[in-house]
Amino acid sequence: MYVPSHFEETRSEVLHGLIHTHPLATLVAPGGAELAVSHIPLLLDPAHGPHGTLRGHVARANPLWRSLGGPMACVAIFQGPQAYVTPSWYASKHEHGKVVPTWNYAVVHAHGPARAIEDPAWLIAHLSAMTDVQESRQAQPWKVADAPKEYIERLMQAIVGIEIGITSLRGSWKVSQNRSQADRLGVAAGLRSRDDEASREMASLVMQRAG
């Protein structure tokens, strides 16, 4: 990933934070003649390994898991807030007009070797942990144990676990840091005026880096 120095994010707590809030990853792995790509939620264990460990699962019918375990690392891409930025929001547009559109975004790339796991004990522990994290937002959280045991065991036969030991984390926070303070304030105001969640999230990121 190409990351200009003024957009690079290296703080592990910030990178881990985006993974926690945007867990749906694009997982890219070597797949023989072409790359294998899947979109799956991944649960981060930040305490396991130097950069943390990612755990998820795919359908057994998905060929991606069969390509894991070799010498090549895979990459999990986590896409955070993103938004189009119109030059009309820049104060500098009215000063000299030398402005163009752009796209703001925050993204994390997690690289590391991956292994496929078929152990039932690992799978049930993983499914319970992932469910508990997501269901914690619900008024009445659902648990894996709420479903009949034989039903869960049958479904588990149709999935394969994936574990990625993260060897490197790279983050790019392209949130108007290369613009003047007046331009950044204009971008944040313009994003907030759209009144959608992604734009509000991006406006917050712009203001965090506006100082």
N, C-alpha and C positions, 0 to 999 in steps of 0.2 A: 504494500500500500504506500503510495506517495503521500508524504505528510510534510508540508513546509513547517519549519521550526515554530513559527508563530501560531500554528494550529495544533501542534502536538500536545497531547495530554499524557503524562507519565505517572501520575499519582494512582497507586493501586486502589485506594479507597474510592476514587472517582470512577475508575474503570469498572471495578466490581459493582459500584452502585448502579451504573447503566445496565449491566447484565442482570441485576436483581429486578430492576423495574421494566426491562424490555427483554424477557427471557426467550422469546421466539427467535431462534438462530437460523441462519442459512449455513448449513454444514456442507463443506466442500472437501471431498476426499479423492485420492487417486482411484481410478476405476478402470484400469487397463488402457484401452485405446482412447478413452475420453474420461473427463472428470465425472464423478458421481456427486450429485447435489440433492440435498433434502432440506426441508424446512421443518424443524422440530424444536419444541421448548427444551431448554437445558437448565438444570439446577446446578448452581455454583456452590461448592464447598470451599470457602476461602482459606480454611486452615489446613487443607490437605495438599502438600506440595509447595514449592517456592512461590508460585503464582496462583495457586488454587487448582481445583479439579472440577470438571464439568461432567454431569451425568444426565443421560436421557435414554430414550428407547425409540426403536422404529419397528414397523411391521415386519414380521419374518419374511413376507413376500417382497419387501424392499431389498433390492440387490446391494444397496450401499454397504450393509454390515459385513458382507462377505469380502469386501476389499480392505477391511481394517486389519491391523496387526502387522502390517509390513513395515519396511524401513522408512517409508515416506510419512511425514506428518500431515495432518489435516488442518483445516482452519474453520473456526466457527465465527460467523460475522453477526454482530448484534447491532441492529439499526435503532438508534434513539430518535429524538425529535428531529424533524426536517421540515423545511419550508422554503418556498420561492421568495426571493427578495426583489422587489421592484425598485429601480433607481429613483422613482418618484418620491421615495421616502427619505432620500439623502438630502441633507441641508446643502451639500456641495453641488447638487443639481442646479440650484438657483444661483449659485455663485459663479460656476464656470461651465457647467453642463457636461463635463468630462466624466461621465459615469455610465455604467452598463448593468444589466441584470445579473443576478447570481443566485446560488442556492446554498442555504445554510444547512448544516447537519452535524450530528454527533454520532460517532460510530466506533465500535471496538472490534478488533480482530484478535481472536485467541488462537494461537498456534500450539500444536502438540501432537504426540502420537496417540492414537485411539485404539481401543480394543473392544471387541464384541464380547458380551457376557450373556450366557444362557442359564446361569445358576438361579434356580427358583428363589432361594433365600435372598440373594442380591436383588432380584427383580421386585419382590414384595416390599423389601425395605425401601428401595428407590421409589416405587409407586406411592407408598405411604408418605414418604418425605415430600415428594413433589406435590401430592394432593394436599397435604397439610399446609404447605406454603400458600398455594393458590386459594384454598378454601378459608384461610384465615380472614379474608375480607368479607365473608358471608355472615349474615346474622345467625344462621344455623349451619355451621360447617359440616359438610359431608365427609365421611371417612371411608377408606377402603373397606374397613370391617363392617360397614353398614350393608354391603352387598353380600349375598350368599357366598360362602367360601368356595363351593364347587364352581360357581359362576366365574369368580375371579381367577381360579386356578385354570379354568378352560381358556379364558381370555389371555392369560399369561403365556400359554403355549403358542400364541400367535404373534408374540413380540420378542425382540432381542434387545438386551441392554447395550448401552454405549458409554464408555468412560474415557475421558480425555484428560491426561495430565498436562496442564498448561505449561509450556516451556517459555513462551513469550506472549506478552500482551502489548498491543499497540492501539492507541486511541487518537482519533482526529476530531477535534472540536472546532469546526469551521463556523464561528458564530460572530462574524463581523469584527474580529480583533484588528484587522488590517485597515479599518475605517477610522475616521476622526471621532472624537467624543460626540460631536453634534450629529454626525451620521448614524452612530450607534443608537443614540436616543431616538432618532427618527425611525430607525428600523424597529426598535422595540415598540414604539407607539403604533406603527403600522401593523405589526403582527398582532398586537392586542386588539386592534380594531376589527380583525377578522372573526374573533369570538369563536374559535374552535380550539379543541384541546391541544393539538399539535402546535398550533401557532402560539398559544399561551405558554407552552413549555419552552419553545424556542425564544420567546421574548424574555423569559426568566434567565435563560442561559446567556443571552446577549447582555443583559444588565449585570449578571454576575461577573462578566469579563470586561465591563465598561469602565472600571476604575483605573 
